[in-house]
């Protein structure tokens, strides 16, 4: 019981602490004599409460100081440049922080300290050091000088902004001071600073400073680029389109971007391949250009990259024997060709690319140009090796794709295939022992072991993403293509029964079983549509159908076929409209004649569909009456039989009561 007793005593002691005691108990405690143990405990509590906050490591304090006060500084300025004593900026901050922890008042880490650091360690190529007045003294306007004095004294920007709003002309010396003021405004820091930056940019535009002082304004372009990029980010968050941002801030944007190139790009939105040189010019000019047009140049350069790889691989696959040296030479030639192409540096290293493996296209992530080249080469060689039997298929890969490679076995050197074969055999054995066969389980297993499998084969991500795609969009595209092949076309006649049989057969394939439930649901939806036609009913089309179901709808129209008066075969919408026109001339058509317009009513106009429904109701009326009379006569005969052969007490038998209840459902509710 000792642990329990210890908890109880600890709880009692805690409740007797001053924070949990009433005023009366506190006064009684204060008047009571204290033992030596109580005195020692209270002294320890007081000494421990002085420094309850855990001190942060010095390195962490230095990193935070750099992030807060020297934002945007390069690694060279922080850890490369040295002062006359041989210390770097980081070392000076660490020394000051250590002294500040001992005596904050004597060694403060404030604005004055960091301004001295900026003066000493800032790079000679920074805008702050490049922007300087020319030789010779120049007069400074009183309003500008007073505003600058007030800014340096208290940090107030309002006087400077007021001066810029009313100023009409400035000289080079005054411009240097204004630009130094602008460089200290960080739009991303606060809303007030962003508003100040906008005022400064508007002053630059109104006074045409880019044309009047090109040298000084050229040094200020990095700040202008950073500010406009932040403004563009905020505009995107406000759902503003790129063209709208350029239109609103056109004068400021054109100080950074080439105006002719931007105008052509805005006039040819979507047709980016025709504007490759303009895209390269705009994206190479500044970061703002890459933010606005980066997605477009990625599409254009990515397409050029893939085309160059395709041509090189076609040449490689034309060799009678592909060796490791051939692959290495092809890789080197591709890297040299693509690196020499203008603007290719604007293509991001980390991006998603489309890879084709055995006729299935899927997306894979790459982190460099060389990795993309390696993936494209490996995908092409593996596809050929598996198709001709030199490389074992992975799991149920053979059932998921169609077609075979025309190249004969042995074209690819065994030294290239050997590492791929070892990884595949290992995965096949592991999957067979675990008993996994459905797509989601296989993909989960491959993704879980993706890192370890890539360590044995750096391009194994191709196979993992292939199976992942077969469960997702890529597999659905393949399955939709097979479903479409089960449908009739204008030149291919197939009946509803034959089409449904092919769809049922497709549901028994490995491809159908491997793909996810979403893809399987698409096949089942098409089966239900064909089943409705086979049973003589009009299919129930979904609202806002997908592009695939829209295509299926157009294909299913060719189930309607008939022979015209001239002997020619009519099909699709043509035959339905022809037969409907013939039926309208007959005032009392038979139900058999209405079968085609009823099944394919969606091919007619909305008004004609209502007429078809009216004709159907009219044709069904005689049958409905006969069925009503027949059901009534049968019900009457059973009632009489039940009366004569009842149970003797005047009550209906259980069978008769059930029959009456069922018939009531067909007659409707009665009062």
Secondary structure, DSSP 8 states (H G I E B T S, - for coil): -HHHHHHHHHHHHHHTSGGGS-HHHHHHHHHS---HHHHHHHHHHHHHHHT-S----HHHHHHHHHHHHSTT--HIIIII-B-TTS-BHHHHHHHHHHHHHH-TTTS--SHHHHHHHHHHHS-TTSHHHH----SS-----HHHHHHHHHHHHH---HHHHHHHHH-----HHHHHHHHHHHHT--TTT-HHHHHHHHHHHHHHHHTTHHHH-HHHHHHTHHHHHHHHHHHHHHHHHTT--HHHHHHHTHHHHTTTS-HHHHHHHHHTTT-GGGGHHHHHHHHHH-HHHHHHHHHHHHHHHHHHHHHHHHHHHHHHHTSSSB-HHHHHHHHHHHHHHHHHSTTGGGS-SSEEEEEEETTEEEEEEESSHHHHHHHHHHHHHHHHHHHTTSS---TTHHHH-----SS-TT-B-HHHHHHHHHHHHHHHHHHHHHT--SHHHHHHHHHHTHHHHHHH-TTTHHHHHHHHHHHSHHHHHHHHHHHHHTS--SS----HHHHHHHHHHHTTSHHHHHS-HHHHHHHHHHHHHHHHHHTT------TT--HHHHHHHHHHGGG-EEE-TTS-EEETHHHHHHHHHHHHHSTT--TTTTHHHHHTGGGS-HHHHHHHHHHHHHHHHHHHHHHHHHHHHHHHHHHHHHHHTS-SSS---HHHHHHHHHHHHHH----
